[in-house]
Amino acid sequence: MALLERHDTGAVAHLTLNAPEKLNALSDAMLAALQAEFDRLRHDTATRAVIIKGAGKVFCAGHDLKEMTAGRQAEDGGKAYFKDLFDRCARMMTTIRSLPQPVIAQAHGIATAAGCQLVASCDMAVAAEGTKFGVNGVNIGLFCSTPMVPLSRNIPRKHAFEMLSTGQFIPAERAEALGLVNRVVPHEQLDTVTQELAETVAAKLGAAVKIGKEAFYNQIEMPLDAAYDYAGDVMVQNMLYRDTAEGIAAFLEKRPPDWQQ
C-alpha cells in the first residue's frame, strides 16, 4: 500500500495521503513522496489540475511528532535534523506554488499545524462541514512559525496571529469567512464538489492557466505600479499565443475553441 496514492480522472490528478493510522502525518517519507510527485507533475502536460486529500478520518495532523522526538536524540540535540526537516517541508510547500497546475486541498476532519500549512499552501481549498483548522503547536510549546508563512498570506493578520498564539481550532465556516478555504460543503458532497471545481479549471487553456498562476503569485507581492507593469507584459505574452487567438475567434463565432495546448 503506497504512502501517497495517485489516481487520475481525466486531466485531474488525485493525490491521497495514505497513512490514516498516523492521521496522515507529514513524516519524512510522506514529505519525500509528495515532493517526488510534485516534481513529476511539473513536467506532466496532460494533467491540468491536482487535488490533495487524506485517507481515513482526517486530512492531515501535521508533522510526525514521534519522528521529531527521535531526531532530538542526536548529539547536537536535533539541530541539524530539524533544520533539514523544515527546509524539506518548505521546499515541498513552495513547490505547490511553482506547479503549472492549480492545486486544490480537499479537507475533512482536521487540518492542523503543517496540515493546515498544506491547505494554506494550495491554490484553492474545499472543506467538508465539521472540518477544524488549527496551528496549535503553541499548545505543546512549539510556535507554528513555518505554517505561519502561508497562513498569514491567506487570512487577515490579526486572525492569523490569534490562531497561532492561542492554539485554538476554527471551524470550516470560519475558515471560509476568513479566506482559508473557498467553500464548505456537506461531507457526502465533498468529492463531487472538489472534482467539479478541478474539472472547471482543467477545461481552460492550460498555457493560459500556467502563465496566469505564475503571474498571480508574482504580482501580489509587488507595489501597485510595478504589478500593473508586470501584469501588462504577461497579458501581451498571453495574447500572442496561437490558442488564445483561437479562443477569441471561437467566442466571437459562437463555437467551441480548437485548442492545441
Secondary structure, 3 states (H helix, E strand, C coil): CCCEEEEEECCEEEEEECCHHHCCCECHHHHHHHHHHHHHHCCCCCCCEEEEEECCCCCECCECHHHHHHHCCCCCCCHHHHHHHHHHHHHHHHHHHHCCCCEEEEECCEEECHHHHHHHHCCEEEEECCCEEECHHHHHCCCCHHHHHHHCCCCCHHHHHHHHHHCCCEEHHHHHHHCCCCEEECHHHHHHHHHHHHHHHHCCCHHHHHHHHHHHHHHCCCCHHHHHHHHHHHHHHHHCCHHHHHHHHHHHCCCCCCCCC
